[in-house]
Structures are given as structure tokens and as C-alpha cells.
């Protein structure tokens, strides 16, 4: 059974997120990392990820009425990245309210950006369950408003995987292949090594990262660096 969140956490949630939980135990779960005892926030993180993706997509669809699907997808990927989520969590001071196991406490887990990003998604999932979609939507729109507005003047660059794919397609070459070569570390702090290969060119490079996606992006970037012109598609 999950204990109810203390009054300090409830006051913080009301002040910073605009959410006063009806179910205080749900708030505690959202702030509990899997390294700690009791029910953790991973299921809420899964739900919050889906809510965030939907709300941001809806926001972009409304704000960029003339943008094609490819641009909208690129904008959304930039807005829901782990780096942005960690920035939002840091601004909200999420780390000060996390429940971590002894090992994570000793290693400074309350500052680890991947943990902060996951915790924010869990909190958003909790807001959705406790207060409904309109409340979750309002929270995301408030916290992402300036980031969405900035896209109009400074669109995010295409990620390395997209740039590599476009470079190859422009030359009628096959798509790159990605394979996981190694996974290391504890379950809550894994490191991935992924190889990106372009058979038609005999080119390949490996990338490392805290997620498979990050490792793939770095591998694609390294392959691009070996190609003529740095992989800039015409």
C-alpha cells in the first residue's frame, strides 16, 4: 500500500503544478523511484508519456495549421525529449521531492536528469488520473507555451537519423540498419551500444547512450560525419 504524500509535497504540487491531489497516495507513487521501497512510478511514467505526446501533438496541430506532418513530428520529438523534460522538472524542483533508494541517494539521483524526466512524466500521468485530461492539458500548455512559441522563429534541426535517411534516399541508396551490440549496467541505469550500418557504402559506426534511441542517434551522427558533405541532404 502506498502512503499518502506529506503536506509539504501536497503544498508544492498545488503551488508549482496547480494540482491539489484528491488521492494523495497517487502523488506519492508518482514521486517514488523504483530504487525505493514501495510502489514505484514506472506505470505512471508510461501513462504520462502518452498524455504528454498527445497534448503536445494537439497543441502543435492547433498552433501550426500549415505545417506538414513531417515538421509536426519533428517539432513534437524536440518538445518531448528527455532533455526538455529534465529542464522542466528542474524548474519545478522535482528532485527535492523524490523518494529514492539508498544507492540513488548516495549517488545524487535527485539530480540525475533521466530520473527527473521520468518523474515529471509520472506526475503528469498522476494528474491525468486524479484530475482528468483538461487539467493535464492545462499543465502542459502552461509549461510548454514559450517552447512552442519559439518554434515559429527557430525550428529544431532534423535529428541525425532523419538526416542520414534523407541523405541516402536522395542518392537512391538503401536505408541504414541499426543493431544493438551491447547493453550494460543496472536495470535502472543501463547503457546501450548500437551500430549503424549502411550496406551500400560499406560504412558503419557505433554510438552509446542511456537509451537505445540516444545510442542510435549518436551512431547515425558518426556515420554522417564520414559521408561526403557531412551528410547534408540536397
Rosetta silent file (secondary structure, phi, psi, omega in degrees, C-alpha in Angstrom):
SEQUENCE: XXXXXXXXXXXXXXXXXXXXXXXXXXXXXXXXXXXXXXXXXXXXXXXXXXXXXXXXXXXXXXXXXXXXXXXXXXXXXXXXXXXXXXXXXXXXXXXXXXXXXXXXXXXXXXXXXXXXXXXXXXXXXXXXXXXXXXXXXXXXXXXXXXXXXXXXXXXXXXXXXXXXXXXXXXXXXXXXXXXXXXXXXXXXXXXXXXXXXXXXXXXXXXXXXXXXXXXXXXXXXXXXXXXXXXXXXX
SCORE:     score description
SCORE:     0.000 S_00000001
   1 L     0.000  137.587 -178.513    0.000    0.000    0.000 S_00000001
   2 L   -90.421  128.767  179.357    1.286    3.459   -0.899 S_00000001
   3 L   -72.225  154.719  178.227    1.397    6.051    1.891 S_00000001
   4 L   -71.125  148.916  178.766   -0.163    9.446    1.359 S_00000001
   5 L   -66.810  142.850  177.423    2.115   12.309    0.383 S_00000001
   6 L   -67.359  163.643 -175.807    3.124   14.629    3.258 S_00000001
   7 H   -58.785  -35.547 -179.333    1.633   18.104    3.483 S_00000001
   8 H   -62.118  -39.912  178.301    4.836   19.730    2.165 S_00000001
   9 H   -67.979  -40.803 -179.259    4.606   17.730   -1.053 S_00000001
  10 H   -65.015  -39.871  177.722    0.913   18.499   -1.449 S_00000001
  11 H   -64.850  -41.259  178.383    1.542   22.215   -0.979 S_00000001
  12 H   -62.980  -44.154  179.272    4.368   22.095   -3.528 S_00000001
  13 H   -61.771  -40.415  179.980    2.179   20.284   -6.056 S_00000001
  14 H   -67.895  -39.478 -176.508   -0.586   22.838   -5.602 S_00000001
  15 H   -76.504  -46.200 -171.917    1.783   25.795   -5.906 S_00000001
  16 H   -91.369  -34.636 -179.113    4.056   24.666   -8.722 S_00000001
  17 H  -103.420  -11.696 -176.676    1.827   22.324  -10.747 S_00000001
  18 L    70.331   28.339 -176.262   -1.559   23.786   -9.877 S_00000001
  19 L  -129.642  117.203  173.864   -2.688   20.326   -8.740 S_00000001
  20 L  -106.240   99.567 -172.127   -4.097   19.519   -5.301 S_00000001
  21 L   -60.283  135.916  168.581   -4.452   15.692   -5.438 S_00000001
  22 L   -75.735  -34.522  177.351   -7.674   14.101   -4.299 S_00000001
  23 L  -106.355   95.108 -176.295   -5.698   10.866   -3.998 S_00000001
  24 H   -65.847  -28.109  178.454   -2.568   11.811   -2.039 S_00000001
  25 H   -66.527  -31.124  177.669   -1.198    8.253   -2.334 S_00000001
  26 H   -65.068  -38.515  177.460   -1.152    8.672   -6.108 S_00000001
  27 H   -64.011  -41.475  177.927    1.099   11.702   -5.700 S_00000001
  28 H   -61.446  -44.012  179.998    3.478    9.690   -3.526 S_00000001
  29 H   -61.891  -39.907 -179.240    3.677    6.946   -6.121 S_00000001
  30 H   -62.629  -26.457 -176.910    4.452    9.471   -8.860 S_00000001
  31 L   -99.861    7.271 -176.716    7.422   10.703   -6.821 S_00000001
  32 E  -104.395  114.610  177.819    8.768    7.250   -5.910 S_00000001
  33 L   -74.532  155.507 -176.380   11.680    5.931   -7.961 S_00000001
  34 L   -66.468  -14.828  177.448   11.978    2.191   -8.463 S_00000001
  35 L   -74.755  -15.222 -178.180   15.099    2.131   -6.285 S_00000001
  36 L   -92.860  163.552  178.253   12.940    2.969   -3.241 S_00000001
  37 L   -73.506  150.616  176.929   10.698    0.665   -1.255 S_00000001
  38 L    95.224 -177.545 -178.769    7.007    0.504   -2.142 S_00000001
  39 L   -66.189  129.337 -176.488    5.041    1.079   -5.317 S_00000001
  40 L   -99.452 -178.472 -170.394    7.138    2.996   -7.848 S_00000001
  41 L   -97.917   11.595 -172.826    6.261    5.468  -10.595 S_00000001
  42 H   -66.007  -39.833  179.023    7.077    3.442  -13.716 S_00000001
  43 H   -67.014  -38.609  176.948    3.466    2.704  -14.701 S_00000001
  44 H   -66.875  -35.328  176.580    2.535    6.353  -14.172 S_00000001
  45 H   -61.196  -43.810  177.677    5.556    7.356  -16.253 S_00000001
  46 H   -58.099  -45.629 -179.581    4.250    5.177  -19.110 S_00000001
  47 H   -67.568  -44.531 -179.222    0.861    6.851  -18.912 S_00000001
  48 H   -62.371  -35.441  177.092    2.296   10.348  -18.592 S_00000001
  49 H   -59.720  -43.612  179.515    4.468    9.825  -21.658 S_00000001
  50 H   -67.657  -40.889  178.958    1.359    9.067  -23.724 S_00000001
  51 H   -63.612  -45.496 -179.967   -0.556   12.037  -22.290 S_00000001
  52 H   -61.004  -45.965 -179.475    2.343   14.404  -22.990 S_00000001
  53 H   -60.322  -42.702  179.905    2.748   13.178  -26.557 S_00000001
  54 H   -65.861  -48.404 -176.196   -0.966   13.610  -27.242 S_00000001
  55 H   -64.933  -41.626  178.057   -1.275   17.070  -25.675 S_00000001
  56 H   -65.380  -40.941  177.383    1.845   18.378  -27.417 S_00000001
  57 H   -61.476  -43.232  178.545    0.647   16.952  -30.741 S_00000001
  58 H   -62.389  -42.159  179.903   -2.722   18.619  -30.243 S_00000001
  59 H   -64.259  -44.473  179.267   -1.040   21.904  -29.355 S_00000001
  60 H   -65.782  -40.480  178.882    1.212   21.804  -32.411 S_00000001
  61 H   -59.589  -37.767 -179.229   -1.700   20.888  -34.695 S_00000001
  62 H   -76.993  -40.470 -173.766   -3.541   23.962  -33.465 S_00000001
  63 H   -82.419  -27.254 -177.920   -0.608   26.396  -33.451 S_00000001
  64 L  -120.086   71.209 -172.191    0.998   25.366  -36.759 S_00000001
  65 L   -63.816  -25.622 -176.928   -2.024   24.963  -39.029 S_00000001
  66 L   -99.627   -3.093 -175.329    0.021   24.992  -42.250 S_00000001
  67 L   -74.817  136.713  176.330    2.880   22.722  -41.139 S_00000001
  68 L   -71.900  166.760 -176.452    3.172   19.310  -42.862 S_00000001
  69 H   -57.929  -39.414 -178.659    3.155   16.078  -40.876 S_00000001
  70 H   -61.703  -41.535  178.370    6.928   15.685  -41.067 S_00000001
  71 H   -67.442  -41.408  179.614    7.539   19.074  -39.453 S_00000001
  72 H   -61.290  -41.345  178.841    4.931   18.430  -36.766 S_00000001
  73 H   -64.190  -40.062  179.034    6.578   15.112  -35.907 S_00000001
  74 H   -67.019  -41.579  178.301    9.985   16.789  -35.697 S_00000001
  75 H   -62.245  -45.090 -178.403    8.615   19.574  -33.505 S_00000001
  76 H   -63.114  -43.499  179.520    6.958   17.091  -31.177 S_00000001
  77 H   -58.496  -39.215  179.311   10.115   14.989  -30.864 S_00000001
  78 H   -68.173  -36.990 -174.815   12.052   18.106  -29.878 S_00000001
  79 H   -78.560  -23.817 -178.001    9.450   19.196  -27.343 S_00000001
  80 L  -109.266   16.813  179.970    9.085   15.844  -25.558 S_00000001
  81 L   -66.349  159.515  178.122   12.780   14.922  -25.485 S_00000001
  82 H   -60.310  -33.302  179.620   14.383   13.786  -22.268 S_00000001
  83 H   -65.550  -44.009  178.902   16.420   16.981  -22.142 S_00000001
  84 H   -65.324  -43.540  179.665   13.322   19.194  -22.238 S_00000001
  85 H   -60.698  -41.528  178.926   11.554   17.041  -19.645 S_00000001
  86 H   -65.522  -38.955  177.280   14.562   17.242  -17.342 S_00000001
  87 H   -61.321  -44.606  179.389   14.690   21.030  -17.761 S_00000001
  88 H   -62.139  -45.183 -179.705   11.003   21.294  -16.860 S_00000001
  89 H   -62.678  -39.611  178.123   11.486   19.023  -13.827 S_00000001
  90 H   -65.090  -41.696  178.909   14.464   21.078  -12.648 S_00000001
  91 H   -61.692  -32.889 -179.210   12.492   24.306  -12.988 S_00000001
  92 H   -85.740   -7.007 -177.804    9.743   22.771  -10.846 S_00000001
  93 L    65.176   38.769  179.830   12.240   21.486   -8.244 S_00000001
  94 H   -61.427  -38.356 -175.753   11.005   17.906   -8.666 S_00000001
  95 H   -55.876  -33.024 -178.459   14.304   16.477   -7.377 S_00000001
  96 H   -70.150  -12.406 -175.496   13.721   17.832   -3.874 S_00000001
  97 H  -115.042    4.663 -178.532   10.534   15.765   -3.556 S_00000001
  98 L   -75.431  149.571  172.457   11.670   12.427   -4.996 S_00000001
  99 E  -107.735  113.780 -174.919   11.732    9.221   -2.955 S_00000001
 100 L  -121.763  156.326  174.287   14.891    7.306   -3.810 S_00000001
 101 L   -73.958  167.046 -176.863   16.611    4.194   -2.546 S_00000001
 102 H   -55.195  -41.406 -178.671   19.830    4.465   -0.501 S_00000001
 103 H   -63.507  -44.130  179.307   22.068    3.838   -3.518 S_00000001
 104 H   -68.526  -34.654  177.169   20.465    6.569   -5.616 S_00000001
 105 H   -63.058  -43.704 -178.869   20.556    8.973   -2.691 S_00000001
 106 H   -66.420  -34.326 -176.393   24.275    8.433   -2.236 S_00000001
 107 L   -90.901    6.426  178.181   24.979    8.878   -5.954 S_00000001
 108 L    77.139   35.440 -178.549   22.894   12.060   -6.263 S_00000001
 109 H   -59.526  -25.304  179.953   19.946   10.518   -8.060 S_00000001
 110 H   -69.818   -9.789  174.894   17.771   13.508   -7.214 S_00000001
 111 H  -107.093   -8.470 -176.182   19.910   15.464   -9.689 S_00000001
 112 L   -69.307  124.234 -170.420   20.102   12.777  -12.393 S_00000001
 113 H   -65.901  -33.073  178.037   18.350   14.167  -15.427 S_00000001
 114 H   -66.668  -38.030  178.205   16.912   10.859  -16.629 S_00000001
 115 H   -67.750  -40.817  178.542   15.285   10.302  -13.223 S_00000001
 116 H   -63.729  -43.764 -179.862   13.899   13.855  -13.219 S_00000001
 117 H   -61.615  -45.226  179.828   12.475   13.462  -16.724 S_00000001
 118 H   -63.598  -39.459 -178.589   10.791   10.173  -15.812 S_00000001
 119 H   -65.580  -38.043  178.050    9.385   11.656  -12.601 S_00000001
 120 H   -63.903  -42.911  178.045    7.784   14.546  -14.454 S_00000001
 121 H   -60.839  -39.624  178.001    6.068   12.122  -16.832 S_00000001
 122 H   -63.439  -41.601  177.804    4.852   10.134  -13.819 S_00000001
 123 H   -62.476  -40.585  178.615    3.462   13.300  -12.240 S_00000001
 124 H   -64.697  -39.759  175.764    1.641   14.137  -15.467 S_00000001
 125 H   -62.001  -38.358  178.386    0.169   10.630  -15.522 S_00000001
 126 H   -67.829  -40.912  176.963   -0.995   11.126  -11.938 S_00000001
 127 H   -59.883  -43.178  179.500   -2.569   14.481  -12.775 S_00000001
 128 H   -60.806  -46.407 -178.641   -4.446   12.829  -15.641 S_00000001
 129 H   -68.010  -39.009 -172.799   -5.779   10.016  -13.435 S_00000001
 130 H   -83.787  -36.948 -172.263   -6.639   12.239  -10.493 S_00000001
 131 H  -122.559   -8.414  175.237   -7.958   15.386  -12.175 S_00000001
 132 L    99.476  170.420 -174.966   -8.655   14.449  -15.796 S_00000001
 133 H   -65.150  -37.772 -178.120   -7.389   15.319  -19.253 S_00000001
 134 H   -61.956  -39.169  178.287   -8.297   19.014  -19.097 S_00000001
 135 H   -67.624  -42.489  177.204   -6.090   19.507  -16.030 S_00000001
 136 H   -63.022  -42.012  178.921   -3.210   17.608  -17.630 S_00000001
 137 H   -62.079  -45.282 -179.854   -3.653   19.617  -20.821 S_00000001
 138 H   -61.175  -39.474  179.267   -3.639   22.902  -18.912 S_00000001
 139 H   -64.380  -48.445 -178.917   -0.429   21.964  -17.082 S_00000001
 140 H   -63.948  -44.245 -178.705    1.416   21.013  -20.280 S_00000001
 141 H   -63.094  -36.500  178.618    0.208   24.075  -22.183 S_00000001
 142 H   -67.854  -44.450 -175.389    1.357   26.361  -19.358 S_00000001
 143 H   -77.691  -23.441 -176.434    4.793   24.767  -19.045 S_00000001
 144 H  -105.414    0.099 -173.367    5.395   24.402  -22.796 S_00000001
 145 H   -54.567  -50.867 -176.278    3.898   27.684  -24.013 S_00000001
 146 H   -69.652  -32.399  179.057    7.170   29.537  -24.549 S_00000001
 147 H   -67.633  -39.347  177.525    8.866   26.487  -26.080 S_00000001
 148 H   -67.011  -42.794 -179.820    6.092   26.118  -28.656 S_00000001
 149 H   -61.800  -35.132 -178.076    6.186   29.835  -29.458 S_00000001
 150 H   -67.275  -24.052 -179.163    9.943   29.645  -30.015 S_00000001
 151 H   -63.598  -28.943 -178.117    9.483   27.055  -32.759 S_00000001
 152 L   -63.006  -35.121 -178.405    7.970   29.685  -35.048 S_00000001
 153 L   -99.635  -26.099 -177.885   11.259   31.610  -35.198 S_00000001
 154 L  -136.191   79.311  179.002   13.750   28.813  -34.526 S_00000001
 155 L   -61.906  144.752 -179.980   12.569   25.407  -35.794 S_00000001
 156 L   -68.365  145.797  177.738   14.539   22.490  -34.336 S_00000001
 157 L   -68.571  158.448  176.288   17.129   20.898  -36.630 S_00000001
 158 L   -69.191  143.210 -178.836   16.468   17.476  -38.050 S_00000001
 159 L   -73.950  161.399 -175.514   17.884   14.697  -35.917 S_00000001
 160 H   -57.975  -38.702  179.993   20.839   12.638  -37.211 S_00000001
 161 H   -62.432  -42.301  179.194   18.744    9.558  -38.044 S_00000001
 162 H   -66.207  -44.371 -179.458   16.408   11.637  -40.220 S_00000001
 163 H   -63.236  -40.476  178.364   19.283   13.460  -41.920 S_00000001
 164 H   -65.014  -44.475  179.326   21.074   10.190  -42.653 S_00000001
 165 H   -60.934  -43.587 -179.847   17.929    8.623  -44.077 S_00000001
 166 H   -66.433  -38.315  177.976   17.281   11.640  -46.312 S_00000001
 167 H   -60.540  -44.038 -179.199   20.906   11.685  -47.488 S_00000001
 168 H   -70.129  -42.480 -179.398   20.662    8.027  -48.514 S_00000001
 169 H   -64.784  -35.331  178.889   17.230    8.340  -50.114 S_00000001
 170 H   -64.472  -20.154 -179.552   18.390   11.323  -52.194 S_00000001
 171 L  -111.276   14.389  178.383   21.025    9.036  -53.693 S_00000001
 172 L    55.676   37.541  176.066   18.713    6.006  -54.103 S_00000001
 173 L  -100.944  160.325 -177.788   20.672    4.049  -51.533 S_00000001
 174 L   -68.975  163.812  179.492   19.183    1.601  -49.049 S_00000001
 175 L   -71.861  151.359  177.588   18.065    2.553  -45.567 S_00000001
 176 L   -70.725  155.244  177.188   20.550    2.255  -42.689 S_00000001
 177 E  -113.700  140.127 -179.679   20.344   -0.700  -40.323 S_00000001
 178 E  -119.447  131.822  179.625   20.624   -0.376  -36.536 S_00000001
 179 E  -136.356  137.720  177.839   21.660   -3.229  -34.256 S_00000001
 180 E   -80.142  120.927 -178.529   22.185   -3.360  -30.512 S_00000001
 181 E   -96.343  -28.622 -177.021   25.685   -4.627  -29.835 S_00000001
 182 E  -160.507  141.805  172.755   25.809   -4.366  -26.069 S_00000001
 183 E  -128.093  125.448 -177.267   23.663   -3.473  -23.063 S_00000001
 184 E  -133.269  168.381  177.061   25.414   -2.890  -19.755 S_00000001
 185 L    94.155  171.350  178.258   24.697   -1.503  -16.301 S_00000001
 186 L   -69.148  156.989 -177.693   21.995   -1.980  -13.714 S_00000001
 187 L   -54.175  -33.225 -177.758   18.350   -2.169  -14.903 S_00000001
 188 L   -89.075   -1.066 -177.953   17.663    1.382  -13.698 S_00000001
 189 L  -148.593   55.728 -176.266   20.855    2.803  -15.262 S_00000001
 190 L   -79.457  152.485  173.150   21.525    0.883  -18.467 S_00000001
 191 E  -121.213  133.619 -178.139   23.921    1.902  -21.221 S_00000001
 192 E  -110.951  141.384  170.245   23.297    0.862  -24.825 S_00000001
 193 E  -120.205  120.665 -175.254   25.784    0.461  -27.644 S_00000001
 194 E  -123.627  140.067  176.703   24.192    0.459  -31.091 S_00000001
 195 E  -107.324  133.015  174.538   25.811    0.120  -34.523 S_00000001
 196 E  -104.767  126.334 -177.088   24.502    1.959  -37.566 S_00000001
 197 E  -127.358  138.172  174.395   25.412    0.315  -40.882 S_00000001
 198 E  -118.309   98.330 -172.593   24.925    1.423  -44.487 S_00000001
 199 H   -59.431  -39.847 -175.721   25.497   -1.704  -46.566 S_00000001
 200 H   -63.503  -24.723 -177.702   25.593    0.095  -49.926 S_00000001
 201 H  -109.263   -5.937 -175.937   28.539    2.218  -48.797 S_00000001
 202 L    64.083   28.319 -176.817   30.264   -0.255  -46.509 S_00000001
 203 E  -107.153  143.568  175.326   30.013    2.374  -43.778 S_00000001
 204 E  -158.870  157.376  177.128   29.247    1.813  -40.116 S_00000001
 205 E  -158.606  153.396  179.646   29.752    3.434  -36.722 S_00000001
 206 E  -106.847  151.859  175.734   28.760    2.720  -33.141 S_00000001
 207 E  -136.037  152.624 -179.932   27.082    5.030  -30.653 S_00000001
 208 E  -122.890  152.340  178.079   26.488    4.810  -26.923 S_00000001
 209 E  -175.151  170.721 -178.423   23.748    6.235  -24.760 S_00000001
 210 L   -80.653   -3.013  172.845   21.416    5.807  -21.806 S_00000001
 211 L  -143.697  160.933  178.962   18.635    4.672  -24.158 S_00000001
 212 H   -62.046  -39.795 -179.301   18.554    2.787  -27.421 S_00000001
 213 H   -61.902  -44.770 -179.790   17.253    5.869  -29.215 S_00000001
 214 H   -63.139  -40.662  178.638   20.108    8.064  -27.982 S_00000001
 215 H   -64.888  -40.147  177.480   22.658    5.460  -28.995 S_00000001
 216 H   -62.475  -42.121 -179.413   21.087    5.188  -32.458 S_00000001
 217 H   -63.082  -42.754 -179.832   21.194    8.960  -32.913 S_00000001
 218 H   -67.177  -39.612  177.933   24.873    9.139  -31.988 S_00000001
 219 H   -63.001  -42.928  178.478   25.720    6.228  -34.288 S_00000001
 220 H   -63.046  -40.367  179.209   23.862    7.903  -37.170 S_00000001
 221 H   -62.416  -39.168  179.335   25.679   11.171  -36.471 S_00000001
 222 H   -70.256  -34.326  174.466   29.032    9.397  -36.639 S_00000001
 223 H   -66.363  -43.861  178.410   28.119    7.752  -39.936 S_00000001
 224 H   -55.503  -39.338 -177.652   27.066   11.141  -41.305 S_00000001
 225 H   -64.222  -22.104 -179.555   30.461   12.557  -40.383 S_00000001
 226 H   -89.188  -11.532 -175.867   32.133   10.004  -42.654 S_00000001
 227 L   -88.631  157.769  179.744   29.966   10.847  -45.666 S_00000001
 228 H   -60.510  126.702  178.526   30.699   13.445  -48.302 S_00000001
 229 H    78.854   10.721  177.579   29.496   16.874  -47.188 S_00000001
 230 H    72.304   15.842  175.491   28.736   15.691  -43.657 S_00000001
 231 H    81.165   23.387  179.005   25.510   14.048  -44.732 S_00000001
 232 L   -82.484  115.955 -178.212   23.602   17.163  -45.746 S_00000001
 233 L   -71.266  142.382  179.035   20.746   16.126  -47.974 S_00000001
 234 L   -69.410    0.000    0.000   20.224   18.278  -51.063 S_00000001
